[in-house]
């Protein structure tokens, strides 16, 4: 008889599940929780107040009050550790401590110093799935300590993400990799393959400076192609600045949409454009696009460049080069949309991601390193 796993998931604190504030992390989080439940695992989710998901059974999500921390990507690297009052992160972990004896593994999805620091103080093992690259000196120090004290407890989504951490590069140079690699996957049955695009482009993500939407707006002006924009409006002033700076760009913003609606709109576009100004940890929307048969044009920066096969499922161009983006758009007829879907099926299924996660979890549960009492 297969064993029954018992997982406690601690959500990202940046916003309620279902709001879009957490970007692709939210989708990845809910997908994995649902997949584990379908396999018979016990899963409890701790998440901010207001969280909801039609994909998780009633009672799985327990909401926790408190104020979220500031966005890590908006802080200086040397920013001192600070807490909101009342702290959502502290409240999440207080509740996790109360529940820990009911579970065999706590899985942290929060990129926050306190979440990493508290690893020592739990009797139940805590594993960490990192959703971003290196952004904070204090966080890096906490992660380095976990890597040293609890090897095998840190997971990342891409090689590019791993390379942003100085301590990881040093360990890799010495022949030791501090990370486990968990590429994301999606439920391919929820993405409809569309054999032909309608000529428009699509950009999906949080509307915030690190996502580089202004380059896509510049591309829209340069090519004359309309751009469909989908995602959470995190920075309204930034969005307004883009609209003023590129008045001739045909930008159609539809907001943050559930996956069923998002994939329907995305699937009819001729390409997904990814223009990150930071190192994307993964870029789940690239997988979603490929699942619909949509080629991806991305900067050679972060996880998306590892997902896209240049000249086969899209084009990878040099960062910040709008002219190169425009050239890639002109070459879209060289990409077979059926090959895009095939690539997603072969490498980025939810089943494959779940199996990778379970293998990692089993290693931790079977060989836990005693934590401080």
C-alpha positions as a Markdown table, in Angstrom:
| # | Residue | x | y | z |
|---|---|---|---|---|
| 1 | Unk | 0.0 | 0.0 | 0.0 |
| 2 | Unk | 1.5 | 3.4 | -1.0 |
| 3 | Unk | 2.3 | 5.7 | 2.0 |
| 4 | Unk | 0.3 | 8.8 | 2.7 |
| 5 | Unk | 2.3 | 12.0 | 2.8 |
| 6 | Unk | 1.4 | 14.8 | 5.2 |
| 7 | Unk | 2.5 | 18.3 | 4.0 |
| 8 | Unk | 2.0 | 21.7 | 5.5 |
| 9 | Unk | 2.5 | 24.4 | 2.9 |
| 10 | Unk | 3.3 | 28.0 | 4.0 |
| 11 | Unk | 2.3 | 30.4 | 1.3 |
| 12 | Unk | 4.0 | 33.5 | -0.1 |
| 13 | Unk | 2.9 | 36.4 | 2.1 |
| 14 | Unk | 3.0 | 39.1 | -0.6 |
| 15 | Unk | -0.8 | 38.8 | -1.2 |
| 16 | Unk | -3.8 | 36.5 | -0.9 |
| 17 | Unk | -3.9 | 33.4 | -3.1 |
| 18 | Unk | -6.1 | 34.1 | -6.0 |
| 19 | Unk | -5.2 | 37.8 | -6.2 |
| 20 | Unk | -2.3 | 37.5 | -8.7 |
| 21 | Unk | 0.1 | 39.4 | -6.4 |
| 22 | Unk | 2.3 | 36.4 | -6.1 |
| 23 | Unk | 2.6 | 36.0 | -9.9 |
| 24 | Unk | 3.6 | 32.5 | -11.1 |
| 25 | Unk | 4.4 | 31.4 | -7.5 |
| 26 | Unk | 0.6 | 31.3 | -6.8 |
| 27 | Unk | -0.2 | 29.1 | -9.7 |
| 28 | Unk | 2.8 | 26.8 | -9.0 |
| 29 | Unk | 1.8 | 26.6 | -5.3 |
| 30 | Unk | -1.9 | 25.7 | -6.0 |
| 31 | Unk | -1.0 | 23.3 | -8.8 |
| 32 | Unk | 1.3 | 21.3 | -6.7 |
| 33 | Unk | -1.0 | 21.2 | -3.7 |
| 34 | Unk | -3.9 | 20.0 | -5.9 |
| 35 | Unk | -1.7 | 17.4 | -7.5 |
| 36 | Unk | -0.6 | 16.0 | -4.2 |
| 37 | Unk | -4.1 | 15.9 | -2.9 |
| 38 | Unk | -5.2 | 13.9 | -6.0 |
| 39 | Unk | -2.5 | 11.4 | -5.2 |
| 40 | Unk | -3.9 | 10.9 | -1.7 |
| 41 | Unk | -1.5 | 13.1 | 0.2 |
| 42 | Unk | -2.7 | 15.2 | 3.2 |
| 43 | Unk | -2.1 | 18.9 | 2.5 |
| 44 | Unk | -2.8 | 21.9 | 4.6 |
| 45 | Unk | -2.2 | 25.4 | 3.3 |
| 46 | Unk | -1.5 | 28.5 | 5.5 |
| 47 | Unk | -2.1 | 31.6 | 3.5 |
| 48 | Unk | -2.9 | 35.3 | 3.9 |
| 49 | Unk | -6.4 | 36.5 | 4.7 |
| 50 | Unk | -8.6 | 36.7 | 1.6 |
| 51 | Unk | -7.0 | 33.7 | 0.0 |
| 52 | Unk | -9.2 | 31.4 | -2.1 |
| 53 | Unk | -8.8 | 28.8 | -4.8 |
| 54 | Unk | -11.5 | 26.9 | -6.7 |
| 55 | Unk | -8.9 | 24.2 | -7.3 |
| 56 | Unk | -8.5 | 23.3 | -3.7 |
| 57 | Unk | -11.2 | 21.5 | -1.6 |
| 58 | Unk | -12.9 | 23.4 | 1.1 |
| 59 | Unk | -10.9 | 23.3 | 4.4 |
| 60 | Unk | -7.5 | 22.9 | 2.8 |
| 61 | Unk | -6.7 | 26.6 | 3.0 |
| 62 | Unk | -6.4 | 28.2 | 6.5 |
| 63 | Unk | -6.1 | 32.0 | 6.3 |
| 64 | Unk | -3.9 | 33.9 | 8.7 |
| 65 | Unk | -4.1 | 37.7 | 9.5 |
| 66 | Unk | -1.4 | 40.2 | 9.4 |
| 67 | Unk | 0.3 | 42.8 | 7.3 |
| 68 | Unk | 2.6 | 41.6 | 4.4 |
| 69 | Unk | 6.2 | 42.4 | 4.2 |
| 70 | Unk | 7.5 | 44.9 | 1.6 |
| 71 | Unk | 8.3 | 43.4 | -1.8 |
| 72 | Unk | 11.8 | 42.0 | -1.7 |
| 73 | Unk | 12.6 | 43.3 | -5.2 |
| 74 | Unk | 11.8 | 46.9 | -4.1 |
| 75 | Unk | 14.4 | 46.9 | -1.3 |
| 76 | Unk | 18.1 | 47.6 | -1.3 |
| 77 | Unk | 20.5 | 44.6 | -1.0 |
| 78 | Unk | 21.8 | 45.9 | 2.4 |
| 79 | Unk | 18.3 | 46.7 | 3.7 |
| 80 | Unk | 18.1 | 45.8 | 7.4 |
| 81 | Unk | 15.6 | 43.1 | 8.3 |
| 82 | Unk | 12.3 | 44.7 | 9.3 |
| 83 | Unk | 8.8 | 43.5 | 10.1 |
| 84 | Unk | 5.3 | 44.8 | 9.6 |
| 85 | Unk | 3.1 | 45.1 | 12.7 |
| 86 | Unk | 1.2 | 42.9 | 13.0 |
| 87 | Unk | 3.5 | 40.7 | 10.9 |
| 88 | Unk | 1.8 | 38.3 | 8.5 |
| 89 | Unk | 5.1 | 36.3 | 8.2 |
| 90 | Unk | 5.4 | 35.9 | 12.0 |
| 91 | Unk | 1.8 | 34.9 | 12.3 |
| 92 | Unk | 2.1 | 32.3 | 9.5 |
| 93 | Unk | 5.0 | 30.7 | 11.3 |
| 94 | Unk | 3.4 | 30.9 | 14.7 |
| 95 | Unk | 0.5 | 28.9 | 13.3 |
| 96 | Unk | 2.9 | 26.5 | 11.5 |
| 97 | Unk | 4.6 | 25.8 | 14.9 |
| 98 | Unk | 1.2 | 25.0 | 16.5 |
| 99 | Unk | 0.4 | 22.5 | 13.7 |
| 100 | Unk | 3.8 | 21.0 | 13.0 |
| 101 | Unk | 3.2 | 17.7 | 14.9 |
| 102 | Unk | 0.4 | 16.8 | 12.5 |
| 103 | Unk | 2.8 | 16.9 | 9.5 |
| 104 | Unk | 6.0 | 15.2 | 8.4 |
| 105 | Unk | 7.3 | 18.1 | 6.2 |
| 106 | Unk | 6.7 | 21.8 | 6.2 |
| 107 | Unk | 7.2 | 23.4 | 2.8 |
| 108 | Unk | 8.0 | 27.2 | 2.8 |
| 109 | Unk | 7.2 | 29.2 | -0.3 |
| 110 | Unk | 8.0 | 32.6 | 1.4 |
| 111 | Unk | 11.1 | 34.5 | 0.3 |
| 112 | Unk | 11.5 | 36.2 | 3.7 |
| 113 | Unk | 14.4 | 36.3 | 6.2 |
| 114 | Unk | 12.3 | 35.2 | 9.1 |
| 115 | Unk | 11.0 | 32.1 | 7.2 |
| 116 | Unk | 14.6 | 31.0 | 6.7 |
| 117 | Unk | 15.8 | 31.9 | 10.2 |
| 118 | Unk | 13.1 | 29.9 | 11.9 |
| 119 | Unk | 14.3 | 26.6 | 10.3 |
| 120 | Unk | 16.3 | 25.8 | 13.4 |
| 121 | Unk | 13.4 | 26.1 | 15.7 |
| 122 | Unk | 11.0 | 23.5 | 14.3 |
| 123 | Unk | 10.9 | 19.8 | 15.2 |
| 124 | Unk | 9.3 | 19.0 | 11.9 |
| 125 | Unk | 11.7 | 19.4 | 9.0 |
| 126 | Unk | 11.2 | 22.6 | 7.0 |
| 127 | Unk | 12.1 | 22.6 | 3.2 |
| 128 | Unk | 12.3 | 25.9 | 1.2 |
| 129 | Unk | 11.2 | 26.5 | -2.4 |
| 130 | Unk | 12.9 | 29.7 | -3.5 |
| 131 | Unk | 10.8 | 31.8 | -5.8 |
| 132 | Unk | 13.4 | 34.5 | -6.6 |
| 133 | Unk | 17.2 | 34.9 | -7.1 |
| 134 | Unk | 19.5 | 36.7 | -4.8 |
| 135 | Unk | 18.1 | 40.1 | -3.7 |
| 136 | Unk | 19.1 | 40.6 | 0.0 |
| 137 | Unk | 22.4 | 40.2 | 1.8 |
| 138 | Unk | 20.5 | 39.1 | 5.0 |
| 139 | Unk | 18.5 | 36.5 | 3.2 |
| 140 | Unk | 21.6 | 35.2 | 1.4 |
| 141 | Unk | 23.3 | 34.7 | 4.8 |
| 142 | Unk | 20.3 | 32.8 | 6.2 |
| 143 | Unk | 20.2 | 30.6 | 3.1 |
| 144 | Unk | 23.9 | 29.9 | 3.3 |
| 145 | Unk | 23.5 | 28.7 | 6.8 |
| 146 | Unk | 20.6 | 26.4 | 5.8 |
| 147 | Unk | 22.7 | 25.0 | 3.0 |
| 148 | Unk | 25.5 | 24.3 | 5.4 |
| 149 | Unk | 23.4 | 23.0 | 8.4 |
| 150 | Unk | 20.6 | 21.3 | 6.5 |
| 151 | Unk | 21.9 | 20.1 | 3.1 |
| 152 | Unk | 19.2 | 19.3 | 0.6 |
| 153 | Unk | 16.5 | 21.6 | 2.1 |
| 154 | Unk | 16.8 | 24.4 | -0.5 |
| 155 | Unk | 15.1 | 24.1 | -3.9 |
| 156 | Unk | 15.3 | 26.4 | -6.9 |
| 157 | Unk | 13.6 | 26.3 | -10.3 |
| 158 | Unk | 16.5 | 27.0 | -12.7 |
| 159 | Unk | 20.3 | 27.1 | -13.1 |
| 160 | Unk | 20.2 | 30.8 | -13.8 |
| 161 | Unk | 18.4 | 31.4 | -10.5 |
| 162 | Unk | 21.0 | 29.3 | -8.6 |
| 163 | Unk | 23.8 | 31.3 | -10.1 |
| 164 | Unk | 22.6 | 34.6 | -8.6 |
| 165 | Unk | 23.7 | 33.4 | -5.1 |
| 166 | Unk | 27.4 | 34.1 | -4.4 |
| 167 | Unk | 27.6 | 31.4 | -1.7 |
| 168 | Unk | 26.2 | 28.9 | -4.2 |
| 169 | Unk | 28.7 | 29.8 | -6.9 |
| 170 | Unk | 31.5 | 29.3 | -4.4 |
| 171 | Unk | 30.2 | 25.9 | -3.4 |
| 172 | Unk | 29.7 | 24.9 | -7.0 |
| 173 | Unk | 33.3 | 25.8 | -7.8 |
| 174 | Unk | 34.3 | 23.4 | -5.0 |
| 175 | Unk | 32.2 | 20.7 | -6.5 |
| 176 | Unk | 29.1 | 21.0 | -4.3 |
| 177 | Unk | 25.7 | 22.3 | -5.3 |
| 178 | Unk | 23.6 | 23.5 | -2.4 |
| 179 | Unk | 20.4 | 23.4 | -4.3 |
| 180 | Unk | 17.9 | 20.8 | -5.5 |
| 181 | Unk | 16.3 | 21.7 | -8.9 |
| 182 | Unk | 12.6 | 21.7 | -9.3 |
| 183 | Unk | 11.5 | 23.0 | -12.7 |
| 184 | Unk | 7.8 | 23.9 | -12.7 |
| 185 | Unk | 5.0 | 22.2 | -14.6 |
| 186 | Unk | 1.4 | 22.8 | -15.5 |
| 187 | Unk | -1.7 | 20.7 | -15.9 |
| 188 | Unk | -1.6 | 20.4 | -19.7 |
| 189 | Unk | -5.2 | 19.4 | -19.9 |
| 190 | Unk | -6.2 | 22.9 | -18.9 |
| 191 | Unk | -4.4 | 24.5 | -21.9 |
| 192 | Unk | -6.0 | 24.4 | -25.3 |
| 193 | Unk | -3.6 | 24.1 | -28.3 |
| 194 | Unk | -4.3 | 26.7 | -30.9 |
| 195 | Unk | -2.7 | 25.9 | -34.3 |
| 196 | Unk | -2.6 | 29.5 | -35.6 |
| 197 | Unk | -2.0 | 32.9 | -34.0 |
| 198 | Unk | -4.0 | 36.1 | -34.8 |
| 199 | Unk | -0.9 | 38.3 | -35.3 |
| 200 | Unk | -1.1 | 40.0 | -31.9 |
| 201 | Unk | 1.6 | 39.7 | -29.2 |
| 202 | Unk | 1.0 | 38.9 | -25.5 |
| 203 | Unk | 2.8 | 40.0 | -22.3 |
| 204 | Unk | 1.9 | 38.3 | -19.0 |
| 205 | Unk | 3.1 | 39.2 | -15.6 |
| 206 | Unk | 3.0 | 41.5 | -12.6 |
| 207 | Unk | 3.1 | 45.1 | -13.9 |
| 208 | Unk | 6.2 | 46.2 | -12.0 |
| 209 | Unk | 9.6 | 47.7 | -13.1 |
| 210 | Unk | 11.6 | 44.5 | -12.8 |
| 211 | Unk | 9.3 | 42.8 | -15.4 |
| 212 | Unk | 10.3 | 45.3 | -18.1 |
| 213 | Unk | 7.0 | 46.0 | -19.7 |
| 214 | Unk | 8.3 | 49.2 | -21.2 |
| 215 | Unk | 10.4 | 47.2 | -23.7 |
| 216 | Unk | 7.3 | 45.4 | -24.9 |
| 217 | Unk | 5.6 | 48.7 | -25.3 |
| 218 | Unk | 8.6 | 49.9 | -27.4 |
| 219 | Unk | 8.3 | 46.8 | -29.4 |
| 220 | Unk | 4.6 | 47.5 | -30.0 |
| 221 | Unk | 5.5 | 50.9 | -31.4 |
| 222 | Unk | 8.3 | 49.6 | -33.5 |
| 223 | Unk | 6.3 | 46.7 | -35.1 |
| 224 | Unk | 2.8 | 48.2 | -35.1 |
| 225 | Unk | 1.5 | 45.0 | -33.6 |
| 226 | Unk | -1.1 | 45.1 | -30.8 |
| 227 | Unk | 0.0 | 43.7 | -27.4 |
| 228 | Unk | -2.4 | 42.0 | -25.0 |
| 229 | Unk | -1.3 | 42.5 | -21.4 |
| 230 | Unk | -2.4 | 40.2 | -18.6 |
| 231 | Unk | -1.4 | 40.3 | -15.0 |
| 232 | Unk | -1.7 | 42.0 | -11.6 |
| 233 | Unk | -1.2 | 45.8 | -11.6 |
| 234 | Unk | 1.3 | 46.1 | -8.8 |
| 235 | Unk | 2.7 | 49.5 | -9.7 |
| 236 | Unk | 0.0 | 51.9 | -11.2 |
| 237 | Unk | 2.5 | 54.8 | -11.5 |
| 238 | Unk | 4.9 | 52.6 | -13.6 |
| 239 | Unk | 2.0 | 51.6 | -15.8 |
| 240 | Unk | 0.9 | 55.2 | -16.3 |
| 241 | Unk | 4.5 | 56.1 | -17.2 |
| 242 | Unk | 4.7 | 53.5 | -19.9 |
| 243 | Unk | 1.4 | 54.6 | -21.4 |
| 244 | Unk | 2.7 | 58.2 | -21.5 |
| 245 | Unk | 6.1 | 57.3 | -22.9 |
| 246 | Unk | 4.7 | 55.0 | -25.7 |
| 247 | Unk | 1.5 | 56.7 | -26.8 |
| 248 | Unk | 1.5 | 55.0 | -30.2 |
| 249 | Unk | 1.7 | 51.5 | -28.7 |
| 250 | Unk | -1.5 | 49.4 | -29.0 |
| 251 | Unk | -1.6 | 48.1 | -25.4 |
| 252 | Unk | -4.7 | 46.2 | -24.4 |
| 253 | Unk | -4.6 | 45.6 | -20.6 |
| 254 | Unk | -7.2 | 43.0 | -19.4 |
| 255 | Unk | -6.1 | 42.6 | -15.7 |
| 256 | Unk | -5.3 | 39.5 | -13.8 |
| 257 | Unk | -7.4 | 36.6 | -15.0 |
| 258 | Unk | -8.0 | 33.0 | -13.8 |
| 259 | Unk | -6.0 | 30.4 | -15.8 |
| 260 | Unk | -9.0 | 29.3 | -17.8 |
| 261 | Unk | -9.6 | 32.8 | -19.2 |
| 262 | Unk | -5.9 | 33.7 | -19.4 |
| 263 | Unk | -4.9 | 30.7 | -21.6 |
| 264 | Unk | -7.9 | 31.3 | -23.9 |
| 265 | Unk | -6.7 | 34.8 | -24.7 |
| 266 | Unk | -3.0 | 33.9 | -24.7 |
| 267 | Unk | -3.5 | 30.9 | -27.0 |
| 268 | Unk | -4.7 | 33.0 | -29.9 |
| 269 | Unk | -1.7 | 35.3 | -29.9 |
| 270 | Unk | 1.2 | 34.8 | -32.2 |
| 271 | Unk | 3.9 | 35.1 | -29.5 |
| 272 | Unk | 4.5 | 35.7 | -25.8 |
| 273 | Unk | 7.1 | 38.4 | -25.2 |
| 274 | Unk | 9.2 | 38.2 | -22.0 |
| 275 | Unk | 11.4 | 41.2 | -21.2 |
| 276 | Unk | 12.6 | 40.9 | -17.6 |
| 277 | Unk | 15.0 | 43.4 | -16.2 |
| 278 | Unk | 16.0 | 41.0 | -13.4 |
| 279 | Unk | 16.9 | 37.3 | -13.4 |
| 280 | Unk | 13.6 | 35.5 | -13.5 |
| 281 | Unk | 13.8 | 32.4 | -11.3 |
| 282 | Unk | 11.8 | 30.4 | -13.8 |
| 283 | Unk | 9.0 | 32.1 | -15.8 |
| 284 | Unk | 6.0 | 29.8 | -15.6 |
| 285 | Unk | 4.1 | 31.8 | -18.1 |
| 286 | Unk | 6.6 | 30.6 | -20.8 |
| 287 | Unk | 5.5 | 27.0 | -20.1 |
| 288 | Unk | 1.8 | 28.1 | -20.2 |
| 289 | Unk | 2.4 | 29.7 | -23.6 |
| 290 | Unk | 4.1 | 26.7 | -25.0 |
| 291 | Unk | 1.3 | 24.5 | -23.8 |
| 292 | Unk | -1.1 | 26.6 | -25.9 |
| 293 | Unk | 1.3 | 26.3 | -28.9 |
| 294 | Unk | 2.4 | 29.9 | -28.6 |
| 295 | Unk | 6.1 | 30.6 | -29.4 |
| 296 | Unk | 8.0 | 32.6 | -26.7 |
| 297 | Unk | 10.4 | 35.4 | -27.4 |
| 298 | Unk | 12.5 | 36.2 | -24.4 |
| 299 | Unk | 15.6 | 37.9 | -23.2 |
| 300 | Unk | 18.6 | 35.7 | -22.4 |
| 301 | Unk | 18.1 | 36.5 | -18.7 |
| 302 | Unk | 17.0 | 34.0 | -16.2 |
| 303 | Unk | 14.8 | 30.9 | -16.3 |
| 304 | Unk | 12.9 | 31.7 | -19.5 |
| 305 | Unk | 16.1 | 31.3 | -21.5 |
| 306 | Unk | 16.4 | 27.8 | -20.2 |
| 307 | Unk | 12.8 | 26.9 | -21.1 |
| 308 | Unk | 12.8 | 28.2 | -24.7 |
| 309 | Unk | 14.7 | 26.3 | -27.4 |
| 310 | Unk | 16.1 | 29.0 | -29.6 |
| 311 | Unk | 14.8 | 28.7 | -33.1 |
| 312 | Unk | 12.6 | 25.7 | -32.2 |
| 313 | Unk | 10.0 | 26.9 | -29.6 |
| 314 | Unk | 10.7 | 30.6 | -29.9 |
| 315 | Unk | 13.7 | 33.0 | -29.9 |
| 316 | Unk | 16.2 | 34.0 | -27.2 |
| 317 | Unk | 17.7 | 37.4 | -27.7 |
| 318 | Unk | 20.2 | 39.6 | -25.9 |
| 319 | Unk | 18.8 | 41.5 | -22.9 |
| 320 | Unk | 17.4 | 45.0 | -23.4 |
| 321 | Unk | 17.6 | 44.8 | -27.2 |
| 322 | Unk | 14.2 | 45.9 | -28.6 |
| 323 | Unk | 15.5 | 45.7 | -32.1 |
| 324 | Unk | 16.4 | 42.0 | -31.6 |
| 325 | Unk | 12.9 | 41.4 | -30.3 |
| 326 | Unk | 11.5 | 43.0 | -33.5 |
| 327 | Unk | 13.7 | 40.8 | -35.6 |
| 328 | Unk | 12.5 | 37.7 | -33.7 |
| 329 | Unk | 8.8 | 38.8 | -34.3 |
| 330 | Unk | 9.5 | 38.9 | -38.0 |
| 331 | Unk | 10.8 | 35.3 | -37.8 |
| 332 | Unk | 7.9 | 33.8 | -36.0 |
| 333 | Unk | 6.8 | 31.9 | -39.2 |
| 334 | Unk | 9.8 | 29.7 | -38.7 |
| 335 | Unk | 8.4 | 28.3 | -35.4 |
| 336 | Unk | 6.0 | 25.3 | -35.5 |
| 337 | Unk | 3.3 | 25.8 | -32.9 |
| 338 | Unk | 2.8 | 22.0 | -32.7 |
| 339 | Unk | 6.5 | 21.7 | -31.6 |
| 340 | Unk | 5.9 | 24.3 | -28.8 |
| 341 | Unk | 3.1 | 22.1 | -27.4 |
| 342 | Unk | 5.1 | 19.0 | -27.7 |
| 343 | Unk | 8.0 | 20.6 | -25.8 |
| 344 | Unk | 5.7 | 21.5 | -22.9 |
| 345 | Unk | 4.3 | 17.9 | -22.9 |
| 346 | Unk | 7.8 | 16.4 | -22.9 |
| 347 | Unk | 9.4 | 18.5 | -20.2 |
| 348 | Unk | 6.9 | 20.6 | -18.1 |
| 349 | Unk | 3.9 | 18.5 | -17.1 |
| 350 | Unk | 2.4 | 18.8 | -13.6 |
| 351 | Unk | 2.9 | 15.1 | -13.2 |
| 352 | Unk | 6.6 | 15.4 | -13.7 |
| 353 | Unk | 6.9 | 18.3 | -11.3 |
| 354 | Unk | 5.0 | 16.4 | -8.6 |
| 355 | Unk | 7.2 | 13.4 | -9.0 |
| 356 | Unk | 10.3 | 15.5 | -8.6 |
| 357 | Unk | 8.8 | 17.2 | -5.5 |
| 358 | Unk | 7.9 | 13.8 | -4.0 |
| 359 | Unk | 11.4 | 12.4 | -4.6 |
| 360 | Unk | 12.9 | 15.5 | -2.9 |
| 361 | Unk | 10.5 | 15.3 | 0.0 |
| 362 | Unk | 11.1 | 11.6 | 0.6 |
| 363 | Unk | 14.9 | 12.3 | 0.9 |
| 364 | Unk | 14.3 | 14.9 | 3.6 |
| 365 | Unk | 11.7 | 12.8 | 5.5 |
| 366 | Unk | 13.8 | 9.7 | 5.4 |
| 367 | Unk | 17.0 | 11.4 | 6.4 |
| 368 | Unk | 16.1 | 14.5 | 8.5 |
| 369 | Unk | 18.8 | 16.4 | 10.2 |
| 370 | Unk | 17.8 | 17.0 | 13.8 |
| 371 | Unk | 16.7 | 20.6 | 14.4 |
| 372 | Unk | 17.2 | 22.6 | 17.6 |
| 373 | Unk | 14.6 | 22.0 | 20.2 |
